[in-house]
Amino acid sequence: MGFRMGIVGLPNVGKSTLFNALTKTAAAQAANFPFCTIEPNVGDVAVPDPRLDTLAEIAGSKQIIPTRMTFVDIAGLVKGASKGEGLGNQFLANIRETDAIAHVLRCFEDDDVTHVDGRVDPVSDAETIETELIIADMESLEKRLQNIVRKVRGGDKEAVQQERLMKDAMAMLEQGKPARLVEVDAEDMKQWRMLQLLTSKPVLYVCNVDESEAATGNALSQKVAEMAAAQGNSHVVISAKIEEEISQLDAEEAEMFLSELGLEEAGLDRLIRAGYELLHLETYFTVGPKEARAWTIKQGTAAPQAAGVIHGDFERGFIRAETIAYDDYIANKGEQGAKEAGKMRAEGKTYVVKDGDVLHFLFNT
């Protein structure tokens, strides 16, 4: 399990350039005109995690299998998209299928790259996108509230719950605020997710800056940072041009290139880490001579459900999880050393998996 992040933004903000760089493909056409991305492009990338390489080296694993993150490059959005302007309807349908939204915002000046509104204002751009998503959610809810009336009158408990949640969402949207600000109780969460509201998705603002400002950001990205903090959202500063150049280099060349620019890591690493934090994700590992593999789970996941990420049979027949903390595995030079040092634990069904745990599951078939 990885997660799907939709890359959205107004035309000519660098979405497709960033997508091409992150996925190391040319599947998305990057061009200086609106709507150059006609179909959503989907690309899987390996989630970089140096811990996995360290584990594989100690265990002598023949294969290293990182977890994956899926980027979805979605067609450019314009004002009026909720009414079908531009490629609006297609945009709205595609974004519903993602776990989170990355708003790519133009934070660079370049007279050779036209802005759809004729000016560079990333905060205004973000507000344009948010407004279109709010309008689309309101229209969706209005239709669904009309269609659910009969079931509510008939006393259908699920319908009554849905109506209540839809009205809570509508009340928030009518204030011009996103649905993610609605406080939802744990027992309502399943039905809430089924509403698939666009503005209920977590948001990560991606500030696309010039190469010379990738390490420091600029006045425009600072405005985005202030907006994100006020909203309780996240932001990262990236240069799509740098990411594009890095994608053409090998690991050693990329490290030297980043160092020359005063950067400690690629934008991809920062983007994925920010996405993990945004969605409250973490990683556990399975390690052996055949392979070392990373698995993504939600924070707070119990051992049986973590096992289920590998295979449903592991969850259904779960007996216990033999567990070694990452630091203990490294300090004791592997599984055998950890066992001898008393650092391997047998954990049951109530154990909550920790980030970095090295696990071996025992289960009934």
Secondary structure, DSSP 8 states (H G I E B T S, - for coil): ---EEEEE-STTSSHHHHHHHHHT---S---SSTT---S-EEEEEE---HHHHHHHHHHT-SEEE--EEEEEE-----TTGGGT-TTHHHHHHHHTT-SEEEEEEE----TTS--TTSS--HHHHHHHHHHHHHHHHHHHHHHHHHHHHHHHHTT-HHHHHHHHHHHHHHHHHTTT--GGGS---GGGHHHHHHT--GGGS-EEEEEE--GGGTTT--HHHHHHHHHHHHHT-EEEEE-HHHHHHHTTS-HHHHHHHHHHTT-SS-HHHHHHHHHHHHTTEEEEEEE-SSEEEEEEEETT-BHHHHHHHH-HHHHHTEEEEEEE-HHHHHHTTSHHHHHHTT--EEE-TT-B--TT-EEEEEE--
